Amino acid sequence: ITYSLPDIWYDGFKGKLTIINQTASALRGWELTITLPYDRVDSVWNADAYAGRGGSLFMTAASYDEVIEPGASQSVYFTAQGPTVTPASCTFDDRTCGQ
């Protein structure tokens, strides 16, 4: 998972999470969770999402784009308001991002 900030404005920003499938198998039905303490997420696209407690944002594969083939990537975007422009934590399929 990589994270970038394509846009930032007064009290808000747009975040981009890119899932890169570096395995030999297709990824199906993935789950991605990030924590943005003190932020309010306004919108998410390219994933089904809901906000949880403590600034958690839970995302799952959208029904129209459920599979990430080996070597392929998929990006999820969101807009939010608040001071935390970089996720405090990240998990993908119940593992810490980057592991």
C-alpha positions as a printed Julia matrix, in Angstrom:
99×3 Matrix{Float64}:
   0.0     0.0     0.0
   1.32    3.43   -0.87
  -0.18    6.71    0.27
   0.02   10.14   -1.33
  -1.61   13.56   -0.99
  -2.68   14.64   -4.47
  -4.37   17.79   -3.17
  -4.51   19.86    0.01
  -6.54   22.99    0.77
  -7.6    25.07    3.74
  -8.71   22.58    6.45
  -9.04   19.67    4.02
  -7.24   17.31    1.69
  -7.55   14.51   -0.83
  -5.74   11.25   -0.04
  -4.81    8.44   -2.42
  -4.14    4.86   -1.33
  -2.71    2.56   -3.99
  -2.91   -1.19   -3.53
  -0.23   -3.01   -5.52
  -0.63   -6.76   -5.9
   2.89   -8.14   -5.65
   1.72  -11.75   -5.28
   1.21  -14.49   -7.86
  -2.53  -14.7    -7.07
  -5.41  -12.34   -7.66
  -6.56  -10.34   -4.64
 -10.32  -10.69   -4.14
 -12.54   -9.14   -1.52
  -9.78   -7.12    0.13
 -10.19   -4.97    3.26
  -8.23   -1.8     3.95
  -8.43    0.22    7.18
  -6.71    3.51    7.96
  -6.91    5.75   11.0
  -7.14    9.52   10.66
  -7.54   10.83   14.23
  -9.39   14.14   14.51
 -10.45   14.08   10.82
 -13.85   13.83    9.19
 -13.91   11.86    5.94
 -16.32   13.45    3.47
 -16.18   11.04    0.53
 -14.5     7.86   -0.72
 -14.4     6.5    -4.24
 -13.2     3.24   -5.83
 -14.14    1.37   -2.63
 -17.11    0.76   -0.38
 -16.4     2.54    2.91
 -17.71    3.47    6.3
 -16.3     5.51    9.16
 -15.7     3.9    12.53
 -14.73    5.08   15.98
 -11.51    6.94   16.7
 -11.06    8.19   13.15
 -11.01    4.74   11.54
 -12.0     4.42    7.9
 -12.91    0.9     6.77
 -12.8     0.19    3.03
 -13.6    -2.93    1.03
 -13.4    -3.78   -2.65
 -16.19   -2.13   -4.6
 -18.56   -4.58   -6.3
 -17.6    -3.2    -9.73
 -13.85   -3.63   -9.1
 -13.38   -6.58   -6.73
 -10.27   -8.22   -8.19
  -6.68   -6.95   -8.37
  -4.73   -9.22  -10.69
  -1.07  -10.16  -10.03
   1.2    -7.23  -10.88
  -1.75   -4.82  -11.13
  -2.74   -1.96   -8.84
  -5.9    -0.21   -7.76
  -6.24    3.24   -6.21
  -8.76    4.4    -3.62
  -9.32    8.12   -3.08
 -10.93   10.05   -0.26
 -11.48   13.62    0.83
 -11.35   14.66    4.47
 -11.23   17.67    6.75
  -8.91   17.92    9.71
  -5.28   18.11   10.79
  -4.2    14.47   10.24
  -3.17   14.38    6.58
  -1.22   11.1     6.86
  -2.86    7.96    8.27
  -1.74    7.16   11.82
  -2.21    3.46   11.08
  -2.99    1.21    8.13
  -3.99   -2.43    7.8
  -4.68   -4.48    4.69
  -6.46   -7.81    5.11
  -5.72   -7.71    8.87
  -1.96   -7.17    8.4
  -0.09   -3.93    9.0
   0.53   -2.14    5.7
   4.05   -2.68    4.44
   4.41   -6.21    5.83
